Amino acid sequence: MNTDIKRRYVVTELEHWNDISMLPPRFLTGFVFRGQGNYDWHIKSSLERMIERFHPLGEVQRRVYPAGYEHDMLKEFQWKYPKYEKLNIPREDEIIEWLSIMQHYGCPTRMVDFSYSPYVALFMAIDSAEGLNPSSIWCLNKLVLGMKYNREYKLKTEKSLDGLEEQNSQIYEDANLMLKDYIQERRKDYAPNIYLLQPRRVNERILQQQGLFAVPEKIDVSFEENLFSLVHNREPEEVPFKEIIDYSNSEKMFRPYDYFLIKIKIPHKFRLDITKSLYQMNISAETMYPGLEGLAKSLNRQLYTG
């Protein structure tokens, strides 16, 4: 890790229901976002959660099974998928595309959903909240991840990447190669790391939710082990939300590494006002989820947002 850049992990709490709207777009576009219905929940992939259900005894069991489960589920899905879909069939070695389709239909994968939109993440946090528990938004600095990747790519290849499009394409290729090697057990020396990427075959849900995936490189440890390997302080600093607002509206904002990972607590008392505001922005279950699923889910809150 390059010690001249301090990648800070901070936690904060909304002081007013509309605080996020006080952050300017130039600041928000440096991040990707994930909403969770309970502030105390960890970020976990669906694969990680599945393994915990079947092997609840701790880390020893989790280290044994993830790669085997991933391999077996992928191979069975690839074998049976053409029975259900005749046209949109990825090549066998397009592992990112296969995992994206599997994730879409509810199969456990190592991928974790994020969104380019803080308001989509805010909706997801509120929509899955229960009782009086606060919910949360995780904000991950994609600019810092991009800088880190570019630096390591140049050290490895002695070449520089020409712009964001080439960077994203190379990240996709490197992540897909890593996944291929993982599936085929060509390598064992995986290091904790996170790739941020979009699949090349998008579905309606990804489009509506402005979605992308965080893909951990090492899955014999938790997703958060991969994530926290990238920060300098694994125990978060507590900061008032006003500090982030002031920072985002100052010239300091051009040092994006000042905040690498932000966890925002959303108190229960703001839930209804936020839901009404999102509804006015046309962010609701009906617009976030495709088809009849979205319509049915939207009726759950429609009466309270008028």
Long-range contacts (C-beta under 8 A, 24 or more apart in sequence): 1-230, 1-232, 2-148, 2-151, 5-144, 5-147, 5-257, 6-232, 6-257, 6-258, 7-141, 7-144, 7-230, 7-231, 7-232, 7-257, 7-260, 7-261, 8-231, 8-232, 8-233, 8-237, 8-257, 8-258, 8-259, 8-260, 8-261, 9-228, 9-231, 9-232, 9-233, 9-234, 9-236, 9-237, 9-260, 9-261, 9-262, 9-263, 10-236, 10-237, 10-238, 10-239, 10-244, 10-259, 10-261, 10-262, 10-263, 11-236, 11-237, 11-238, 11-239, 11-262, 11-263, 11-264, 11-265, 12-238, 12-239, 12-240, 12-241, 12-243, 12-244, 12-262, 12-263, 12-264, 12-265, 13-134, 13-241, 13-264, 13-265, 13-266, 13-267, 14-241, 14-264, 14-265, 14-266, 14-267, 14-270, 15-240, 15-241, 15-242, 16-270, 17-270, 17-273, 17-274, 17-277, 18-273, 18-274, 18-277, 19-241, 19-245, 20-118, 20-119, 20-122, 20-137, 20-264, 22-245, 23-118, 23-244, 23-245, 23-248, 24-248, 24-249, 24-253, 26-253, 27-248, 27-249, 27-253, 28-118, 30-141, 30-142, 30-143, 30-256, 31-118, 31-139, 31-140, 31-141, 31-142, 31-262, 32-114, 32-115, 32-116, 32-139, 32-140, 32-142, 32-196, 32-212, 32-214, 33-114, 33-115, 33-116, 33-117, 33-118, 33-120, 33-121, 33-137, 33-138, 33-139, 33-140, 34-112, 34-113, 34-114, 34-115, 34-121, 34-124, 34-137, 34-138, 34-140, 34-214, 35-115, 35-120, 35-121, 35-122, 35-123, 35-124, 35-125, 35-126, 35-127, 35-128, 35-135, 35-136, 35-137, 35-138, 36-124, 36-125, 36-128, 36-135, 36-136, 36-137, 36-138, 37-124, 37-125, 37-126, 37-127, 37-128, 37-129, 37-130, 37-133, 37-135, 38-128, 38-129, 38-130, 38-133, 38-134, 38-135, 38-136, 39-133, 39-134, 39-135, 39-136, 39-265, 39-266, 40-133, 41-136, 42-222, 42-223, 42-224, 43-112, 43-138, 43-223, 43-224, 43-227, 44-112, 44-222, 44-223, 44-224, 45-108, 45-109, 45-110, 45-111, 45-112, 45-216, 45-219, 45-223, 46-103, 46-107, 46-108, 46-109, 47-108, 47-109, 47-110, 47-219, 48-110, 48-219, 48-222, 48-223, 49-108, 50-108, 62-220, 62-222, 63-220, 63-221, 66-110, 66-219, 66-220, 67-182, 67-185, 67-219, 67-220, 69-108, 70-109, 70-110, 70-182, 70-183, 70-219, 71-183, 73-102, 73-107, 73-108, 74-98, 74-99, 74-102, 74-183, 77-101, 77-102, 77-107, 88-201, 90-201, 93-176, 93-180, 94-176, 94-200, 95-176, 95-179, 95-180, 95-183, 96-172, 96-175, 96-176, 96-179, 96-197, 96-199, 96-200, 96-215, 97-199, 97-200, 97-201, 99-179, 100-199, 100-201, 100-203, 100-206, 100-213, 101-201, 101-203, 103-213, 104-203, 104-205, 104-206, 110-215, 110-216, 110-219, 110-223, 111-213, 111-214, 111-215, 112-213, 112-214, 112-215, 112-216, 112-223, 113-209, 113-211, 113-213, 114-140, 114-196, 114-211, 114-212, 114-213, 114-214, 115-209, 115-210, 115-211, 115-212, 116-210, 116-211, 116-212, 117-209, 117-210, 119-278, 119-281, 119-283, 120-209, 120-210, 120-283, 120-288, 122-266, 122-274, 122-278, 123-278, 123-283, 123-284, 123-288, 124-209, 124-288, 125-266, 126-266, 126-271, 126-274, 126-275, 126-278, 127-285, 127-288, 127-297, 127-301, 129-266, 129-268, 129-271, 131-268, 132-268, 133-268, 134-265, 134-266, 134-267, 134-268, 135-265, 135-266, 135-271, 136-263, 136-264, 136-265, 136-266, 137-263, 137-264, 137-266, 138-261, 138-262, 138-263, 138-264, 139-259, 139-261, 139-262, 139-263, 139-264, 140-194, 140-196, 140-214, 140-227, 140-260, 140-261, 141-256, 141-257, 141-259, 141-260, 141-261, 142-196, 143-256, 143-257, 144-256, 144-257, 144-260, 145-194, 145-196, 145-230, 147-257, 148-230, 168-197, 168-198, 171-195, 171-196, 171-197, 172-197, 172-198, 172-200, 175-215, 178-217, 179-215, 182-219, 190-217, 190-218, 190-219, 190-220, 191-217, 191-218, 191-229, 192-216, 192-217, 192-218, 192-221, 192-225, 192-226, 192-229, 192-230, 193-217, 193-218, 193-226, 193-229, 193-230, 194-226, 194-227, 194-230, 204-290, 205-289, 205-290, 208-287, 208-288, 208-289, 208-290, 209-288, 227-261, 230-260, 230-261, 231-260, 231-261, 236-261, 236-263, 272-304, 275-301, 275-304, 275-305, 276-304, 276-305, 279-305
